[in-house]
Amino acid sequence: VTDSAQKTVRTTCPYCGVGCGVLARPEADGSVTIAGDPDHPANFGRLCSKGAALGETLSLRDRLLHPQIEGQEVRWDEALDFVAERFTAAIRQFGPDSVAIYGSGQLLTEDYYVANKLMKGFVGSANIDTNSRLCMASSVAGHKRAFGSDTVPGNYRDLELADLVVLVGSNLAWCHPVLHQRLMAAKAVRPDMRIVVVDPRRTVSADGADLHLPIRADGDIALFAGLLQHLATRDSGSDYAAAHTLGSQAAILAVRNWDLARVAEATGIAERDLSTFYSWFVGTENVVTVYSQGVNQSATGSDKVNAIINCHLYSGRIGRPGMGPFSVTGQPNAMGGREVGGLANMLAAHMDFTPDAIDRVGRFWGAKRMAQKPGLRAVELFDAMAAGRIKAVWIMGTNPVVSMPDADRVRDALKTCPFVVVSDMTARTDTAELAHVLLPAAPWGEKDGTVTNSERRISRQRPFLAPAGEARPDWWMITEVARRMGFAKAFPYNSPGEIFREHALLSGFENGGKRDFDISGLLAGGYETMDPTQWPVRETPTARLFAGGEFYTPDGKARLLPITPPPPITRVPGRLMLNTGRVRDHWHTMTRTGKTARLSAHFAEPFVEIHPEDARRLGIRKASLVRLARGGREAVVRALVTERQQPGNVFVPMHWTGQFASSGRVDALVAPQIDPVSGQPALKMSTVTVEPW
Ligand code: SF4
């Protein structure tokens, strides 16, 4: 415990993209008291079960406390020299694209900024991607195609102001619990407000809805094609489309044959329920459509996003209170990563790889060697590693051997990679076991910086504990390696505040209102005392964008895209459709939530949700063990027989790892299929065999 014992620190929760404010008070006995921050505009004092249990996750058990080379503890200098040498040697011998960084939505914005700058401005390669690719890359692509920028138009307050909230592929009650609490509290005050849940499973979120549409896996485009067709037939909102958009005629042409009967056939939803949903949408001015991984994690994820946005643009339901398409991000700082350019296809500060932007960012950074083109996206990156093209990789704060699709192949790729560096808070992860160098990273509670939540709100994450052992922040490690690679002048940082200042200056550099991401106005206040603030901030924060119908395309008009529903997924005889996702009380690969008995009590072991008809047909009894298999990989989990699941489909949570129960490592079964537009893996549509164990 630091000198600050007895002092309460304002910080933010390290889990989901709601980004709740947390008050953390270190106590004299070494414990930490956690409470929701009543003044944080994301949660106003609320916390969910995970957030409330944060104080129970801070033990040093399993912590990585010292740098290691090949399993031997070494001094920091030795480890950093070694990493710099090996990266420099690989670049010299095989070129800039032979090295890579794979980061995480758990990194703070300052960590992300320095890593991105090193790769894209000094190594000269854009081979820096992140587990955020698995989370919201399809939303990024959809936003950019529609708005000309990766902009979330609205905010959490809009969900409370709406008269109709549509949740698509989002189990908000479990995956973004505090936002769901806010929604349900608003509905309690205004019972006429309607909630529609579009999900193949009857989730807890569906229990709280006025209408549940149990859609067939990947039926979302057909559902929203039908809605656009319905809106067009009634000419709803066409004035807005004419004034502020391009492409509406082609978009409507693409869906012209999608009447109720055809949508019902493609989605498996009863015509009566479709009709109810469509009439509610058409008859309600204030509609917010919230979407998450059920939309994004698909081979057609970007088209799904644009099919949703098309309906909002066509009907003008955007840019005003209580309306708009709204993407909720899975991770605490997926948005911050997007802002600095921490994805292989983005340059920096929401700029792309255009000649102008490359020149602008290069001048700002004083770059040594600017990357000229997008780099490898997550799945492609590990494919390139398997093919021997990546000679050195640095993995920061994530466990791809568990979380990537076809995870065994990722493990095999890392085994063959000549040099693997892992910086993490945890000593033994499935990925750390394959590292040549382990660097102890300061985790939540010890690190200092900023994060951005799903409503574009930048908040400070502040430390309240001294770093354990020799743990250091990621930005510090990257800075030290950059200096050792010969780039000391461009990496002068001694604090996260200095990095944030540079990031903010870059966002405003030669901007003049042309780019959405501009936080140069945030510099007026102090970094240490910064209040949670929504960007853009040129002079004042911006709660809602596109109010005037102006977008970030060259002509200022948004784009509707002609999106025709794809053919239905071919069902393979003898196989069930595998859907993966989260449970309420665990986070990612459980390195933190796995430490508390209270959270583990919700689900103590990995399981498969299976419909009673399938269970009966396959001879699977309640609570028996079940083997799921695909392509020679298998997982063994407990059967949870439930009518919440649709026949022909199963659901398995993605949290369990080789460290906790090797049998539940479900992402080993997921096919490495990606959305070609966004590069996001289709984590919800593999087919598996299912049988008693
Ligand atoms: Fe943390 Fe998300 Fe729960 Fe808020 S809703 S306390 S950010 S996990």
Residues whose N, C-alpha, C, O or C-beta is under 5 A from the ligand:
A	BS01	SF4	C13 Y15 C16 V18 G19 C20 L47 C48 K50 G51 H176 P177 V178
